[in-house]
Amino acid sequence: MHEALIAEKLSGSVVRCNICQWRCTIQPENSGVCGMYRNVKGVLYNLNYGLASSVAVDPIEKKPLFHFHPGTQVFRWGVGLQFSLPGLPELGNLDGEDVLKASEKISPQMAVDLAKENNCRGIAWTYNEPSMWFEYTLDTAKLAKQNDLYTVYVTNGYLSPEALDIIGPYLDAWRVDIKGFSDKLYQNLAKIKNWRGILETAQRAKTKWHMHVEVVTNIIPTMNDDDAQLGGIANGSPQNWGRRRRGTSPGSIQII
């Protein structure tokens, strides 16, 4: 276990995890929504530091990132999910303990060494949500930058602003899934209400940390393929989100 970086101690040995925007309030000997952060006697620990359940060398376009170091190879690995989404592959539906059992240990130094040995130009955390092992991605990203490797988060975008600000200096690309553009879609699909925080975090990654940001939306017929949602994703200013902030430019959408 690895002690969590962003945790708030509450009364009665209860802790609040502030790694992502779930901000789980966790009772002693219990875990948060993702299953990877656990309250042990009033201290929050990450359970999967360095444990990877999927490892491969891929072209960067497979992330998919189409305008960031095109034609290069990237070392990628991942561990699990934050959102309970329908129709996911088998790995995504494993519970926390099963994910740990299906994983292997890769230290930050080993990850960097493997990337260089396989002629990769960078490393990416994906398959699935990188914030579920935030401390490990932070340590590895720092080491990657020391070795002239680019770094990529392939993410659902639900990282908290304070966590983003910690890892921001060491991340080069933010490839975020915008699953839809309405309260109803996110509540029905991912059971979350404050989905606008995903948009704000993506904007923060771009404007404060100058990351390369690409947005991907997987089209789900009858759920997120209406003109209002697709238009909102493409131009960043739907009626149900509010007017685009002055000085900001429209976003982009890639339908894959």
Buried (B, 14 or more C-beta within 10 A) or exposed (E): EBEBBBBEEEEEBBBBBBBBBBBBBBEBEBBBBBBBBBBBEEBBBBBBBBBBBBBEBBEBBBBBBEEBBEEBBBBBBBBBBBBEBEEEEEBBBBEBEBBBEBBEEBBBEEBBBBBBEEEBBBBBBBBBBBBBBBBBBBBBBBBBBEEEBBBBBBBBBBBBBEBBEBBBEBBBBBBBBBBBBBBEBBEEBBEBEEBBBBBBBBBBBBEEBEBBBBBBBEEBEEBBEBEEBBBBBBBBBBEEBEEBEEEEEEBBBEEE
